[in-house]
Amino acid sequence: MRRLWLLLLLPLVSLLTGCANGLFYFPSHKLAPDPLLDSLHVEDVYFKSGDGTLLHGEFLHATGLARATIVHFHGNAENLSTHVRYVDWLPAQGYNVLEFDYRGYGLSAGSPSREGVYQDSLAAVRYAESRSDVDRHALFLLGQSLGAAQAITVAGSGQFPELKGVIAESGFSSYTRIAREKVLGIPVLGWLIWPFTPLLVSDGHAPEDVVGKIAPIPLLLIHGRLDPVVPYSHADRLYDAASSPKLLWTIEEGGHTEAFGRFRPTAGPRLLKFLDYALTGNVNALDPADRSAAGLLPR
């Protein structure tokens, strides 16, 4: 009888594990056009991940002399072509932007997985550092949603101590926690699966486990109070686990990854001031709303 139950249970566990981990990756190979890019110097680039998987990206050259370079880690859906709208305004402000696709997304080879996407994220920063037109002492990470998790875990790995700053928008604190929250949203079945979520979704590379190791690199967390995808409580957990210098911007009417979309008129200039602070160490460069934040002292 035990063997019979195991034979019945194993396929179900395998199916549920696939469904649970599938919550994190929704890639698309179809590239969407961005008319704004026609006015920019955009360079198609290819580089290899740690296991040799070939990855595709685009290097958006700054207009004029670059102040710094920003590596952009996009969210879990589609590909870089639909996320570039969040960063295509930065080259005009004097910043290079490297956007890239994780394995299985866009023109990148392979299939997405937790470890694979993490290795791809490390590889993207290494590639940026290797470019002759990039100052490795003026490098930022900007991640959104799933990309926020990548930016935090890469910065928290300790492999890039020369980073100037990390910006993480709409990030989740834990893979297991966000998976359990999503599973509970499934009528009836959710309550059956919920107790087994930690068994189905591991918490490897959980942002909250390493966010405290980012310091002394300045960390900026951004989260919409009304985010329907990643609840605001995740921002609180990340902020509490982080070490100074750190900032948390709460967009009171904001949803998911809307800071540099719907709220760009206010969040954009404020981000530029944060970048200036991180580059110079001058707290007075910050937006007035951020100058009195706890733990932000001249470096």
Buried (B, 14 or more C-beta within 10 A) or exposed (E): EEEEEEEEEEEEEEEBBEBBBEBBBEBBEEBEEBEEBEEBEBBEBEBBBEEEBEBBBBBBBBBEEBBBBBBBBBBBBBBBBBBBBBBBBBBBBBBBBBBBBBBBBBBBBBEBBBEBBBBBBBBBBBBBBEBEEBBBEBBBBBBBBBBBBBBBBBBBBEEBEEBBBBBBBBBBBBBBBBBBBBBEEEEEEBEEBBEBBEEBBBBEBBBBBBBBBBBEBBBBBBBBEBBEBBBBBBBBBBBEBBBBBBBBBBBEEBBBBBBBBBBBEEBBEBBBBBBBBBBEEEBEBBBEEBEEBEEBEEE
